[in-house]
Amino acid sequence: MLKKHTLGSDLDLRLEQENDHTSCPYRLTTFFFIFLLVLTGIRSAKAEYYEIIPSANLTQEYNDNIFVSETAVNDFITSVASDLAVLGMDERLDWNLSGGVRFREYAENKLQNQQDWHAKIGLNYRHTERSSIYTDVSFITDTRPDTIENGFVTRSADRERYMFNIGGRHAASETSSPFFTYSYVQEDFKFFPERNQRTNILAIGVSHRLDRILPMTTGQMFVNYSHSDYATSDDDTVRFLLGVEKTWSERWRFNANAGIRYTKSTFVTLTPNATPPPTAFTGEGVSDDWGPATDIALSYDGEYTRIALTAGRDVVPGSGQGRSLEQVRWTGNVNHRFSDNLRGNLNASIQSQQSFRDINPALRVDRWSFLFSPSISHDFTRHWSIECVYRFFFLDDRRGNQEAIQNIFAVTLSFRYPFIK
């Protein structure tokens, strides 16, 4: 049900959000309690292969627009991170545990100095040769003001994110396999509670091998339902998609899913008052939006070069926006290994996001971005490596009539020491 966000309730909503953040230690306690339970269960299992990987890295960065705004503020940023990952493999069970902390210090903008945490648990269990199930749980804190996700800045403002995923597949026959996936995402923003979100996504479908018609080809059909709950709107989307996956020469792979989606959005409206005060009053609007849902990917996996090209159009949860958005994306990634120790990478994307065709919505988005980022890395030894990265980011916010350009130059020195059993 829509939580109405009246002008008089802003303070109450923010106070409620502060109370939510006071419960953060309890959430972390619960998360790590589950973490320890899973770890205890894993330790009792007799895995055939263990790998413990402690790592650390030091990054020196020059950022010419740390807030990605029209009025650029530049700074030098020093980051120190420490991580620990534990991997295990067995005949039926694969698992991984990871966590770490990152400290950032700004040379001039000291108020931006923060530390972020992350932790993750993942399991992949093969019950039989025909059936498998996977699940993972993760938690992160994100305080960086220029974090880019889905091609756009989230305006983190001290964000906490909780994620849960589970999925399974069963080979009902030699050619057909039904499957399901479920995801839950919770985002809490400390200073902007109107951006908080709770998103549930469920997909059920079946895949079928088409080798008798087309060699090395698989088709699939599935239905997807998602519900996003924000402080200012409730968005429900149903998708019906057909897909195909084709492989050539064991190196080229083409994957395409295409279908139609229907989105119903219940949102807050603001209407000017002819006889203020107040200057405006809130209402509730409802919109129905139809559109295509597509996802196309072409990849090449060669001995020295890997290429991945993707394109798509769909509704995505609006992280840091308080509304679901329709997104169109074009992305490309090229990775090339020049030698055993020297690698290069090139990443580029063009993406746009736009709100539904609502009448007088409280929050509206209409923007596009371009990202271009080459990098090169060199392994000095088995344990030490260095990476140099350049990132160019352009953001055009048509709704706010604003443009922003950001250039980042970063050098990262990394150390990792895996222990293998």
C-alpha positions in Angstrom: 0.0 0.0 0.0 1.2 3.5 -0.8 2.7 5.4 2.1 1.5 9.0 1.5 4.2 11.5 1.9 2.4 14.7 2.9 4.2 18.0 3.5 3.6 17.8 7.2 4.9 14.3 7.5 8.4 15.1 6.2 9.8 15.5 9.7 8.1 12.4 11.0 9.4 10.4 8.1 13.0 11.6 8.7 12.7 10.8 12.4 11.5 7.4 11.5 14.4 6.9 9.2 16.9 7.9 12.0 15.3 5.4 14.3 15.7 2.8 11.6 19.4 3.5 11.4 19.8 3.2 15.2 18.8 -0.4 14.7 21.7 -1.0 12.3 23.8 -2.7 14.9 21.0 -5.2 15.5 20.7 -5.8 11.8 24.5 -6.4 11.6 24.4 -8.7 14.6 21.6 -10.8 12.9 23.5 -10.9 9.6 26.8 -12.0 11.2 25.0 -14.5 13.4 23.6 -16.1 10.2 27.1 -15.8 8.8 28.6 -17.7 11.7 25.9 -20.4 11.5 26.6 -21.0 7.8 30.4 -21.0 8.5 29.9 -23.6 11.3 27.9 -25.8 8.9 30.5 -25.4 6.2 33.4 -26.2 8.5 31.7 -29.5 9.4 31.5 -30.5 5.8 34.4 -32.3 4.2 35.2 -30.2 1.2 37.6 -31.5 -1.3 39.1 -28.0 -2.0 39.6 -24.9 0.2 41.0 -21.6 -0.7 41.6 -18.7 1.8 42.4 -15.4 0.2 43.4 -12.4 2.3 44.0 -9.3 0.3 44.7 -5.6 0.6 45.0 -2.6 -1.7 46.1 1.0 -1.7 44.5 3.4 -4.2 45.6 7.0 -5.0 43.0 8.9 -7.0 42.6 12.3 -8.5 39.0 13.2 -9.0 38.1 16.5 -10.8 34.4 16.4 -9.8 33.8 14.4 -6.5 30.1 15.2 -6.4 29.4 14.9 -10.2 27.8 18.3 -10.3 27.8 21.4 -12.5 30.0 23.2 -10.0 33.0 20.8 -10.0 35.0 20.2 -6.8 38.3 18.4 -7.3 40.3 16.5 -4.8 42.9 13.8 -4.2 41.5 10.6 -2.5 43.4 7.9 -0.8 41.7 4.6 -0.2 42.9 1.6 1.9 41.0 -1.7 1.7 41.3 -5.0 3.4 39.4 -8.1 2.4 39.1 -11.8 3.2 37.5 -14.5 1.0 37.1 -18.2 1.8 36.1 -20.6 -1.0 35.3 -24.2 -0.8 34.4 -26.9 -3.4 32.9 -30.4 -2.9 31.3 -33.0 -5.1 27.9 -31.4 -4.5 28.5 -28.1 -2.7 30.4 -25.0 -3.6 30.4 -22.1 -1.1 32.1 -18.7 -0.6 32.4 -16.3 2.3 33.8 -12.8 1.9 34.0 -9.5 3.7 36.1 -6.4 4.1 36.4 -2.8 4.9 37.5 0.3 2.9 38.8 3.6 4.4 38.8 6.7 2.3 40.5 10.0 3.0 40.1 13.2 1.0 43.0 15.7 0.9 40.7 18.8 1.1 37.1 17.7 1.7 37.6 16.1 5.1 33.8 15.8 5.7 33.8 13.1 3.0 36.2 10.8 4.9 34.3 7.6 5.5 34.7 3.8 5.9 32.5 1.3 4.1 31.8 -2.4 5.0 30.7 -5.3 2.9 30.0 -9.0 3.5 28.6 -11.9 1.4 27.7 -15.5 1.8 27.1 -17.7 -1.3 26.1 -21.4 -1.7 25.6 -23.6 -4.8 24.3 -27.0 -4.1 23.8 -29.8 -6.6 21.3 -32.2 -5.1 21.5 -34.6 -8.0 22.9 -34.5 -11.5 19.5 -33.1 -12.6 18.8 -30.6 -9.8 20.7 -27.6 -8.4 20.0 -24.6 -6.2 22.0 -21.5 -5.3 21.6 -18.7 -2.8 23.5 -15.7 -1.6 23.1 -13.0 1.0 25.1 -9.7 1.0 25.3 -6.5 2.9 27.2 -3.2 2.1 27.5 0.3 3.3 28.2 3.0 0.8 29.1 6.5 1.6 30.9 7.6 -1.5 29.0 10.6 -3.1 29.8 9.6 -6.7 29.0 5.9 -6.7 27.8 4.9 -10.2 25.3 2.0 -10.7 23.4 1.1 -13.9 25.3 4.0 -15.5 24.1 6.7 -13.0 25.1 8.3 -9.8 23.1 6.9 -6.8 23.7 10.0 -4.6 24.6 7.5 -1.9 24.2 9.8 1.2 25.2 7.0 3.6 23.4 4.0 2.1 22.9 0.6 3.5 22.0 -2.2 1.1 20.8 -5.7 1.9 20.4 -8.3 -0.8 19.1 -11.9 -1.0 19.0 -14.1 -4.0 17.9 -17.7 -4.5 17.3 -19.8 -7.6 17.0 -23.4 -8.7 16.9 -25.6 -11.8 15.7 -29.1 -12.4 16.3 -31.2 -15.6 12.8 -32.7 -16.1 14.1 -34.4 -19.2 17.2 -34.5 -21.5 15.9 -31.4 -23.2 13.7 -29.4 -20.8 14.5 -27.7 -17.5 12.1 -25.6 -15.4 13.8 -22.9 -13.3 13.0 -20.2 -10.8 14.8 -17.1 -9.3 13.9 -14.8 -6.5 15.7 -11.6 -5.4 15.1 -9.1 -2.6 16.8 -5.7 -2.3 16.5 -3.3 0.5 18.2 0.1 0.4 18.1 2.6 3.3 19.4 6.2 2.8 20.4 7.9 6.0 19.6 11.5 5.0 17.1 11.0 2.2 14.4 8.5 3.4 12.3 9.3 0.3 14.8 7.3 -1.7 14.5 4.1 0.4 13.3 1.1 -1.4 12.2 -2.5 -0.9 12.2 -4.6 -4.2 11.0 -8.2 -4.7 11.6 -9.9 -8.0 10.3 -13.4 -8.9 10.8 -15.3 -12.2 9.5 -18.7 -13.2 10.2 -20.3 -16.5 11.4 -23.3 -18.6 14.4 -23.8 -20.9 14.4 -26.3 -23.8 17.3 -27.5 -25.9 16.8 -27.0 -29.7 19.7 -29.1 -30.9 17.4 -31.1 -33.3 16.5 -27.8 -35.0 19.6 -25.6 -34.4 22.9 -27.1 -33.1 24.1 -25.7 -29.7 20.9 -23.7 -29.2 18.6 -23.3 -26.2 15.3 -21.6 -26.0 13.5 -20.4 -23.0 10.2 -18.9 -21.8 9.5 -17.2 -18.5 7.3 -14.9 -16.5 8.8 -12.2 -14.3 7.0 -10.2 -11.5 8.6 -7.4 -9.5 7.3 -5.1 -6.8 9.1 -2.0 -5.7 8.0 -0.2 -2.5 9.3 3.4 -2.0 8.4 6.2 0.3 6.7 8.0 -2.6 5.3 5.2 -4.8 4.5 1.5 -5.2 5.4 0.0 -8.6 4.4 -3.4 -9.9 5.7 -4.9 -13.1 4.8 -8.1 -14.9 6.9 -9.3 -17.8 6.5 -12.2 -20.3 9.6 -13.0 -22.3 10.9 -15.5 -24.9 14.6 -16.1 -25.2 17.2 -18.0 -27.2 20.9 -18.7 -26.6 23.2 -19.8 -29.5 26.9 -20.8 -29.4 29.3 -20.9 -32.2 32.8 -22.6 -32.2 32.6 -22.7 -28.4 33.8 -19.1 -28.3 31.0 -16.9 -29.7 27.7 -16.8 -27.7 24.6 -14.9 -28.5 21.7 -14.5 -26.0 18.5 -12.6 -26.5 15.3 -12.2 -24.4 12.4 -10.2 -25.7 8.9 -9.7 -24.6 6.4 -7.2 -23.2 5.9 -5.7 -19.8 3.1 -4.0 -17.9 3.7 -1.6 -15.0 1.2 -0.2 -12.6 2.4 2.7 -10.5 0.7 4.3 -7.5 2.5 7.6 -6.6 2.3 10.8 -4.7 1.2 14.0 -6.5 1.7 17.6 -5.5 -1.0 20.1 -6.5 -0.7 23.9 -6.0 -3.2 25.3 -3.6 -5.1 28.3 -5.0 -5.5 29.8 -1.5 -2.3 29.2 0.4 -1.2 28.3 3.0 -0.3 25.6 2.5 1.2 26.3 -0.9 0.5 22.7 -2.1 -1.4 19.6 -1.1 -0.7 16.0 -1.8 -2.8 13.4 -3.6 -2.5 10.0 -5.0 -2.1 9.2 -8.7 -2.2 5.9 -10.6 -0.7 5.2 -14.0 -0.6 2.1 -16.3 2.4 1.8 -18.6 3.1 -0.8 -21.3 6.4 -1.3 -23.0 9.0 -3.7 -24.4 11.4 -5.7 -22.3 14.5 -6.8 -24.1 18.0 -8.0 -23.2 20.5 -8.9 -25.9 24.1 -10.0 -25.3 26.9 -11.1 -27.7 30.2 -12.4 -26.2 33.5 -13.8 -27.5 35.9 -15.8 -25.2 39.2 -16.2 -27.0 42.6 -17.3 -25.8 43.8 -13.7 -25.3 40.8 -11.5 -25.9 37.3 -11.4 -24.3 34.5 -9.2 -25.7 31.1 -8.6 -24.2 28.4 -6.4 -25.9 25.0 -5.9 -24.3 21.8 -3.9 -25.0 18.5 -3.8 -23.3 15.4 -1.9 -22.4 13.4 -2.5 -19.2 12.1 -1.1 -16.0 14.7 -1.0 -13.2 14.4 -0.1 -9.5 15.5 3.5 -9.2 18.4 3.3 -6.7 18.7 6.7 -5.0 15.6 8.1 -6.9 12.5 6.9 -5.1 10.7 5.7 -8.3 11.1 2.8 -10.7 12.5 3.9 -14.1 12.5 2.8 -17.7 16.1 2.3 -18.7 17.7 1.8 -22.1 21.4 0.7 -22.1 24.2 -0.1 -24.5 27.4 -1.4 -22.9 30.6 -2.9 -24.2 33.7 -4.5 -22.6 36.9 -5.7 -24.1 39.6 -7.4 -22.1 42.9 -8.4 -23.7 45.9 -10.2 -22.3 49.1 -8.9 -23.8 51.3 -11.3 -21.8 51.2 -13.5 -18.8 51.6 -10.5 -16.6 50.1 -7.6 -18.6 46.4 -7.1 -19.2 44.3 -4.3 -20.6 40.6 -3.5 -20.3 38.2 -1.1 -22.0 34.6 -0.5 -20.7 32.1 1.9 -22.3 28.3 2.5 -21.9 25.5 4.8 -23.0 22.4 4.6 -20.9 19.2 6.6 -20.4 16.6 6.6 -17.7 13.1 8.1 -17.8 10.1 8.1 -15.5 6.7 6.7 -16.6 4.2 9.0 -18.3 2.6 10.2 -15.0 0.6 13.3 -14.5 2.2 15.7 -11.9 4.4 13.1 -10.2 6.3 14.2 -7.0 9.6 12.8 -8.4 10.5 12.6 -12.1 13.6 11.5 -13.9 14.8 12.2 -17.5 18.5 11.7 -18.0 21.2 10.0 -19.9 24.9 9.2 -19.3 28.1 8.2 -21.1 30.9 6.3 -19.5 34.3 5.5 -20.9 37.0 3.7 -18.9 40.3 2.1 -20.1 42.6 0.4 -17.7 45.8 -1.5 -17.7 47.2 -3.9 -15.0 50.5 -5.6 -14.4 51.4 -8.5 -12.1 54.8 -8.0 -10.5 54.7 -11.4 -8.8 52.1 -14.0 -7.9 51.0 -11.7 -5.0 51.7 -8.1 -6.0 50.0 -6.2 -8.9 49.4 -2.7 -10.0 46.4 -1.2 -12.0 46.1 2.2 -13.7 42.5 3.4 -14.5 41.1 6.4 -16.2 37.3 7.1 -16.1 35.4 9.7 -18.0 31.7 10.1 -17.1 29.2 12.5 -18.6 25.7 13.0 -17.1 22.9 15.0 -18.8 19.9 15.6 -16.5 17.2 17.0 -18.8 14.7 17.3 -16.0 17.0 19.5 -13.9 18.5 21.1 -17.0 22.0 20.2 -15.7 25.1 18.6 -17.1 28.1 17.3 -15.3 31.5 15.9 -16.4 33.8 13.8 -14.2 37.4 12.6 -14.9 39.1 10.2 -12.6 42.8 9.0 -12.7 43.5 6.2 -10.2 46.5 3.9 -9.4 45.9 0.8 -7.2 48.6 -1.3 -5.6 47.2 -4.7 -4.6 48.4 -7.6 -2.5 46.8 -11.1 -2.2 48.1 -14.3 -0.7 45.9 -17.3 -1.3 46.2 -20.4 0.9 45.1 -23.6 -0.9 44.2 -26.9 0.7 
